[in-house]
Amino acid sequence: MECTLCYDTGWLIEAKEKNGMVILELIPCLIPDCRKSGQKIALMSVNEMYFGHATMHPSGEYVMSLAS
């Protein structure tokens, strides 16, 4: 059965505004029974001109969040 929150993508994009910046975060699906949650499933390309502040995951392998 398809996940009702992420529609079987396994990830959600959460947007926040902090200190005048828009921050986008990729977060794992919040539903514990989601069969795709946490899997690497896609790549996202962004324009560095608009999102110049990247926060890396502690492993150094991927970007956790972007801010404008």
A tleap script that builds the chain and sets N, CA, C and O, in Angstrom:
source leaprc.protein.ff14SB
mol = sequence {
  NMET GLU CYS THR LEU CYS TYR ASP THR GLY
  TRP LEU ILE GLU ALA LYS GLU LYS ASN GLY
  MET VAL ILE LEU GLU LEU ILE PRO CYS LEU
  ILE PRO ASP CYS ARG LYS SER GLY GLN LYS
  ILE ALA LEU MET SER VAL ASN GLU MET TYR
  PHE GLY HIE ALA THR MET HIE PRO SER GLY
  GLU TYR VAL MET SER LEU ALA CSER
}
set mol.1.N position { 0.836 -1.183 0.000 }
set mol.1.CA position { 0.000 0.000 0.000 }
set mol.1.C position { 0.887 1.256 0.000 }
set mol.1.O position { 1.898 1.311 0.701 }
set mol.2.N position { 0.499 2.250 -0.787 }
set mol.2.CA position { 1.292 3.476 -0.921 }
set mol.2.C position { 1.264 4.310 0.367 }
set mol.2.O position { 0.224 4.435 1.014 }
set mol.3.N position { 2.417 4.874 0.725 }
set mol.3.CA position { 2.515 5.735 1.901 }
set mol.3.C position { 1.683 6.997 1.671 }
set mol.3.O position { 1.771 7.619 0.613 }
set mol.4.N position { 0.894 7.363 2.646 }
set mol.4.CA position { 0.005 8.523 2.500 }
set mol.4.C position { 0.711 9.858 2.739 }
set mol.4.O position { 0.142 10.909 2.447 }
set mol.5.N position { 1.930 9.838 3.260 }
set mol.5.CA position { 2.644 11.087 3.510 }
set mol.5.C position { 3.640 11.416 2.398 }
set mol.5.O position { 3.666 12.542 1.902 }
set mol.6.N position { 4.463 10.435 2.004 }
set mol.6.CA position { 5.504 10.711 1.002 }
set mol.6.C position { 5.193 10.092 -0.363 }
set mol.6.O position { 5.939 10.293 -1.321 }
set mol.7.N position { 4.117 9.355 -0.448 }
set mol.7.CA position { 3.708 8.685 -1.703 }
set mol.7.C position { 4.813 7.779 -2.242 }
set mol.7.O position { 5.089 7.758 -3.441 }
set mol.8.N position { 5.440 7.031 -1.330 }
set mol.8.CA position { 6.476 6.045 -1.648 }
set mol.8.C position { 7.756 6.635 -2.238 }
set mol.8.O position { 8.462 5.955 -2.982 }
set mol.9.N position { 8.060 7.885 -1.915 }
set mol.9.CA position { 9.369 8.420 -2.278 }
set mol.9.C position { 10.365 8.178 -1.155 }
set mol.9.O position { 11.561 8.041 -1.416 }
set mol.10.N position { 9.893 8.122 0.103 }
set mol.10.CA position { 10.751 7.894 1.260 }
set mol.10.C position { 11.272 9.169 1.896 }
set mol.10.O position { 11.813 9.136 3.002 }
set mol.11.N position { 11.112 10.303 1.201 }
set mol.11.CA position { 11.651 11.572 1.697 }
set mol.11.C position { 10.631 12.689 1.560 }
set mol.11.O position { 9.727 12.620 0.727 }
set mol.12.N position { 10.781 13.709 2.375 }
set mol.12.CA position { 9.955 14.907 2.314 }
set mol.12.C position { 10.878 16.117 2.238 }
set mol.12.O position { 12.000 16.075 2.744 }
set mol.13.N position { 10.420 17.179 1.617 }
set mol.13.CA position { 11.163 18.443 1.613 }
set mol.13.C position { 10.423 19.391 2.538 }
set mol.13.O position { 9.255 19.712 2.321 }
set mol.14.N position { 11.125 19.832 3.575 }
set mol.14.CA position { 10.533 20.744 4.544 }
set mol.14.C position { 11.141 22.124 4.333 }
set mol.14.O position { 12.360 22.252 4.213 }
set mol.15.N position { 10.309 23.154 4.286 }
set mol.15.CA position { 10.791 24.525 4.092 }
set mol.15.C position { 10.587 25.312 5.382 }
set mol.15.O position { 9.535 25.231 6.016 }
set mol.16.N position { 11.607 26.072 5.757 }
set mol.16.CA position { 11.542 26.919 6.951 }
set mol.16.C position { 12.123 28.281 6.610 }
set mol.16.O position { 12.943 28.407 5.700 }
set mol.17.N position { 11.698 29.288 7.338 }
set mol.17.CA position { 12.326 30.603 7.207 }
set mol.17.C position { 13.025 30.886 8.522 }
set mol.17.O position { 12.424 30.792 9.593 }
set mol.18.N position { 14.311 31.235 8.431 }
set mol.18.CA position { 15.114 31.480 9.627 }
set mol.18.C position { 16.073 32.626 9.346 }
set mol.18.O position { 16.859 32.571 8.401 }
set mol.19.N position { 16.006 33.651 10.163 }
set mol.19.CA position { 16.893 34.809 10.024 }
set mol.19.C position { 16.870 35.402 8.617 }
set mol.19.O position { 17.910 35.803 8.094 }
set mol.20.N position { 15.692 35.458 8.007 }
set mol.20.CA position { 15.551 36.039 6.684 }
set mol.20.C position { 15.979 35.129 5.549 }
set mol.20.O position { 16.007 35.558 4.395 }
set mol.21.N position { 16.315 33.868 5.853 }
set mol.21.CA position { 16.717 32.910 4.827 }
set mol.21.C position { 15.663 31.815 4.728 }
set mol.21.O position { 15.030 31.455 5.720 }
set mol.22.N position { 15.487 31.299 3.538 }
set mol.22.CA position { 14.628 30.136 3.341 }
set mol.22.C position { 15.527 28.906 3.358 }
set mol.22.O position { 16.512 28.835 2.623 }
set mol.23.N position { 15.181 27.940 4.202 }
set mol.23.CA position { 15.969 26.727 4.336 }
set mol.23.C position { 15.121 25.544 3.879 }
set mol.23.O position { 13.996 25.362 4.345 }
set mol.24.N position { 15.659 24.748 2.974 }
set mol.24.CA position { 14.998 23.529 2.524 }
set mol.24.C position { 15.752 22.344 3.109 }
set mol.24.O position { 16.978 22.277 3.021 }
set mol.25.N position { 15.022 21.412 3.705 }
set mol.25.CA position { 15.649 20.225 4.267 }
set mol.25.C position { 14.995 18.979 3.700 }
set mol.25.O position { 13.770 18.900 3.610 }
set mol.26.N position { 15.806 18.012 3.321 }
set mol.26.CA position { 15.303 16.700 2.947 }
set mol.26.C position { 15.268 15.870 4.221 }
set mol.26.O position { 16.296 15.678 4.871 }
set mol.27.N position { 14.089 15.378 4.576 }
set mol.27.CA position { 13.961 14.585 5.793 }
set mol.27.C position { 13.324 13.244 5.459 }
set mol.27.O position { 12.516 13.156 4.535 }
set mol.28.N position { 13.684 12.187 6.209 }
set mol.28.CA position { 13.052 10.894 5.976 }
set mol.28.C position { 11.565 10.982 6.281 }
set mol.28.O position { 11.142 11.782 7.115 }
set mol.29.N position { 10.787 10.170 5.613 }
set mol.29.CA position { 9.350 10.107 5.870 }
set mol.29.C position { 9.117 9.860 7.357 }
set mol.29.O position { 9.846 9.091 7.984 }
set mol.30.N position { 8.117 10.502 7.909 }
set mol.30.CA position { 7.850 10.426 9.338 }
set mol.30.C position { 6.970 9.254 9.741 }
set mol.30.O position { 6.784 9.009 10.933 }
set mol.31.N position { 6.431 8.533 8.785 }
set mol.31.CA position { 5.576 7.397 9.094 }
set mol.31.C position { 6.454 6.163 9.314 }
set mol.31.O position { 7.166 5.745 8.401 }
set mol.32.N position { 6.413 5.576 10.518 }
set mol.32.CA position { 7.309 4.458 10.843 }
set mol.32.C position { 7.173 3.247 9.917 }
set mol.32.O position { 8.154 2.538 9.695 }
set mol.33.N position { 5.999 3.001 9.383 }
set mol.33.CA position { 5.785 1.830 8.531 }
set mol.33.C position { 6.097 2.071 7.055 }
set mol.33.O position { 5.905 1.170 6.238 }
set mol.34.N position { 6.571 3.257 6.696 }
set mol.34.CA position { 6.880 3.552 5.300 }
set mol.34.C position { 8.022 2.646 4.843 }
set mol.34.O position { 9.093 2.637 5.449 }
set mol.35.N position { 7.794 1.898 3.792 }
set mol.35.CA position { 8.804 0.936 3.350 }
set mol.35.C position { 9.967 1.572 2.614 }
set mol.35.O position { 10.974 0.901 2.389 }
set mol.36.N position { 9.874 2.846 2.227 }
set mol.36.CA position { 10.947 3.515 1.487 }
set mol.36.C position { 11.735 4.512 2.337 }
set mol.36.O position { 12.746 5.042 1.876 }
set mol.37.N position { 11.297 4.776 3.559 }
set mol.37.CA position { 11.899 5.814 4.387 }
set mol.37.C position { 13.396 5.600 4.570 }
set mol.37.O position { 13.839 4.519 4.956 }
set mol.38.N position { 14.169 6.649 4.285 }
set mol.38.CA position { 15.609 6.635 4.510 }
set mol.38.C position { 16.451 6.074 3.384 }
set mol.38.O position { 17.679 6.091 3.479 }
set mol.39.N position { 15.842 5.580 2.328 }
set mol.39.CA position { 16.611 5.045 1.211 }
set mol.39.C position { 17.076 6.186 0.305 }
set mol.39.O position { 16.386 7.194 0.161 }
set mol.40.N position { 18.239 6.020 -0.295 }
set mol.40.CA position { 18.702 6.998 -1.275 }
set mol.40.C position { 17.931 6.748 -2.562 }
set mol.40.O position { 18.053 5.681 -3.165 }
set mol.41.N position { 17.129 7.738 -2.990 }
set mol.41.CA position { 16.253 7.479 -4.126 }
set mol.41.C position { 16.350 8.514 -5.238 }
set mol.41.O position { 15.864 8.262 -6.340 }
set mol.42.N position { 16.964 9.679 -4.987 }
set mol.42.CA position { 16.955 10.709 -6.016 }
set mol.42.C position { 18.089 11.701 -5.813 }
set mol.42.O position { 18.692 11.767 -4.742 }
set mol.43.N position { 18.365 12.462 -6.846 }
set mol.43.CA position { 19.295 13.578 -6.774 }
set mol.43.C position { 18.518 14.858 -7.001 }
set mol.43.O position { 17.558 14.875 -7.772 }
set mol.44.N position { 18.921 15.932 -6.338 }
set mol.44.CA position { 18.259 17.215 -6.520 }
set mol.44.C position { 19.315 18.223 -6.938 }
set mol.44.O position { 20.374 18.309 -6.316 }
set mol.45.N position { 19.036 18.980 -7.976 }
set mol.45.CA position { 19.964 19.997 -8.464 }
set mol.45.C position { 19.406 21.372 -8.101 }
set mol.45.O position { 18.216 21.630 -8.280 }
set mol.46.N position { 20.268 22.253 -7.591 }
set mol.46.CA position { 19.824 23.597 -7.214 }
set mol.46.C position { 20.762 24.640 -7.812 }
set mol.46.O position { 21.915 24.356 -8.136 }
set mol.47.N position { 20.245 25.834 -7.946 }
set mol.47.CA position { 21.023 26.948 -8.458 }
set mol.47.C position { 21.814 27.557 -7.306 }
set mol.47.O position { 21.229 28.091 -6.365 }
set mol.48.N position { 23.135 27.480 -7.376 }
set mol.48.CA position { 24.001 27.985 -6.306 }
set mol.48.C position { 23.805 29.483 -6.067 }
set mol.48.O position { 24.067 29.976 -4.969 }
set mol.49.N position { 23.350 30.201 -7.079 }
set mol.49.CA position { 23.120 31.630 -6.943 }
set mol.49.C position { 22.025 31.924 -5.907 }
set mol.49.O position { 22.069 32.945 -5.220 }
set mol.50.N position { 21.049 31.020 -5.804 }
set mol.50.CA position { 19.942 31.211 -4.870 }
set mol.50.C position { 20.147 30.503 -3.546 }
set mol.50.O position { 19.662 30.970 -2.515 }
set mol.51.N position { 20.864 29.374 -3.554 }
set mol.51.CA position { 21.104 28.597 -2.346 }
set mol.51.C position { 22.604 28.443 -2.153 }
set mol.51.O position { 23.206 27.471 -2.608 }
set mol.52.N position { 23.195 29.409 -1.476 }
set mol.52.CA position { 24.641 29.428 -1.325 }
set mol.52.C position { 25.159 28.809 -0.048 }
set mol.52.O position { 26.365 28.603 0.084 }
set mol.53.N position { 24.274 28.502 0.909 }
set mol.53.CA position { 24.703 27.977 2.202 }
set mol.53.C position { 24.260 26.521 2.329 }
set mol.53.O position { 23.070 26.242 2.468 }
set mol.54.N position { 25.203 25.607 2.282 }
set mol.54.CA position { 24.889 24.190 2.388 }
set mol.54.C position { 25.404 23.645 3.717 }
set mol.54.O position { 26.517 23.964 4.137 }
set mol.55.N position { 24.593 22.827 4.372 }
set mol.55.CA position { 25.000 22.143 5.598 }
set mol.55.C position { 25.188 20.673 5.266 }
set mol.55.O position { 24.254 19.997 4.834 }
set mol.56.N position { 26.398 20.190 5.471 }
set mol.56.CA position { 26.708 18.802 5.150 }
set mol.56.C position { 26.317 17.870 6.297 }
set mol.56.O position { 26.322 18.263 7.464 }
set mol.57.N position { 25.981 16.641 5.948 }
set mol.57.CA position { 25.750 15.595 6.939 }
set mol.57.C position { 27.086 15.327 7.639 }
set mol.57.O position { 28.134 15.444 7.004 }
set mol.58.N position { 27.080 14.972 8.925 }
set mol.58.CA position { 28.355 14.717 9.622 }
set mol.58.C position { 29.267 13.698 8.927 }
set mol.58.O position { 30.485 13.741 9.102 }
set mol.59.N position { 28.695 12.799 8.153 }
set mol.59.CA position { 29.523 11.823 7.427 }
set mol.59.C position { 30.283 12.479 6.284 }
set mol.59.O position { 31.251 11.914 5.775 }
set mol.60.N position { 29.844 13.686 5.872 }
set mol.60.CA position { 30.481 14.383 4.764 }
set mol.60.C position { 30.073 13.865 3.409 }
set mol.60.O position { 30.604 14.311 2.392 }
set mol.61.N position { 29.135 12.927 3.371 }
set mol.61.CA position { 28.750 12.301 2.109 }
set mol.61.C position { 27.676 13.050 1.346 }
set mol.61.O position { 27.610 12.941 0.121 }
set mol.62.N position { 26.835 13.804 2.031 }
set mol.62.CA position { 25.760 14.482 1.320 }
set mol.62.C position { 25.301 15.731 2.071 }
set mol.62.O position { 25.584 15.899 3.257 }
set mol.63.N position { 24.593 16.593 1.364 }
set mol.63.CA position { 24.086 17.847 1.911 }
set mol.63.C position { 22.795 17.554 2.675 }
set mol.63.O position { 21.908 16.874 2.159 }
set mol.64.N position { 22.690 18.066 3.904 }
set mol.64.CA position { 21.478 17.885 4.700 }
set mol.64.C position { 20.479 18.997 4.466 }
set mol.64.O position { 19.277 18.742 4.389 }
set mol.65.N position { 20.959 20.238 4.349 }
set mol.65.CA position { 20.032 21.350 4.144 }
set mol.65.C position { 20.696 22.437 3.319 }
set mol.65.O position { 21.920 22.540 3.253 }
set mol.66.N position { 19.848 23.246 2.691 }
set mol.66.CA position { 20.283 24.383 1.876 }
set mol.66.C position { 19.581 25.623 2.378 }
set mol.66.O position { 18.431 25.558 2.813 }
set mol.67.N position { 20.259 26.748 2.322 }
set mol.67.CA position { 19.649 28.019 2.718 }
set mol.67.C position { 19.972 29.070 1.667 }
set mol.67.O position { 21.011 29.016 1.009 }
set mol.68.N position { 19.066 30.022 1.523 }
set mol.68.CA position { 19.294 31.094 0.555 }
set mol.68.C position { 19.940 32.277 1.234 }
set mol.68.O position { 20.214 33.287 0.586 }
savepdb mol mol.pdb
quit
